[in-house]
Amino acid sequence: MRLFAVGFIVLTLLGGAWSARAATLNVVALGASNTAGRGQGAHPGGVDRNQAYPAKLEALLRAKGYDAHVANAGIAGDTTGGMLRRLNSAVPDGTHVVILQTGGNDARQGKDDAGANTAQITSKLQARGIKVILLDRISAYAPKSARDPDGQHYNARGHAAIAAGLLPQVIAAAGR
């Protein structure tokens, strides 16, 4: 009887761990053009949305056994103010992790509130219990050879490198 009880406890604990990992991991990538991807037709060297780092990250998470959905909430040309305004619609309830890539559009448009907006976005998400991963607009994960000739945007290799670099951070942030 005692062996049965120990076995039951072990199976219950393993079952709990399995169900925690089996539950869908919802991630939102919030940002501008480097998140959205830049269609190849309009921007030589750019990538289509289904080849941008959010799609690559979802594929990597699934390959590791996670039931994951990574939503691409990137809009080319967006600023931190725009991200803040669309935060509630871009990040639905049930989101576990947000990857926030603020980009360089604020500076290019002469806006000086990127830091304050980023802090507000982060604070609002954390208040909702959502983990936030800040991603520099030109990430250390993507060397110069993984960027378009403009040096501002990722090419296909860059998006793959970003996804690979984010993988352990997303898993850690999700606590799985």
C-alpha positions, 0 to 999 in steps of 0.5 A, a space after each residue: 500500500 505504501 509503495 502504491 501511495 509513493 507511486 501515485 504521488 510520483 505520477 501525480 507530480 509528473 502529470 502536473 509537470 507534463 500538463 504545465 508544459 503541455 499547456 499552450 505557451 502564448 507569446 507576443 512579439 511587439 515591435 516595428 519592422 524588425 519584428 514584422 519582417 519586411 516583405 521581399 518585394 518592397 525591400 530587397 533582402 527583407 523577409 516575409 512575415 512568415 520568415 520573421 523571428 516570431 515565426 522562427 521562434 514558434 518553430 523552435 519552441 515547437 521543436 523543443 516540445 512546447 505547444 507554443 503560439 508566437 503572435 507577430 504584433 510588429 508594424 513597420 514604422 511604428 513608434 513606442 507611442 504607437 505600441 503603447 496605444 495598441 498595447 491592449 489590442 496587440 497583447 490579448 489576455 492569456 499572453 505569458 511573455 511579450 518580446 518588446 523590440 522598440 526599434 529606432 523609429 522614435 529617434 528617426 521621427 524626432 520623438 524623445 519619449 521612447 524611454 518613458 513609453 517603454 517603461 509604461 509598456 513594461 509596467 502595464 504588461 507586468 501589472 497583467 502578470 506578463 513577463 517582458 523580454 526587451 530586445 534591442 533594435 539591433 540585437 547582439 544575436 544578429 551580427 552585421 552579416 545577418 543584416 540588410 545593407 542598410 544595417 538597420 534590418 535583419 535578413 533571413 539569417 538575422 531573423 533565425 539568429 534572433 529566434 535562436 537567441 531568444 529561445 532560452 530566454 522565452 523558456 526561462 521567462 515562461 518558467 517551463 
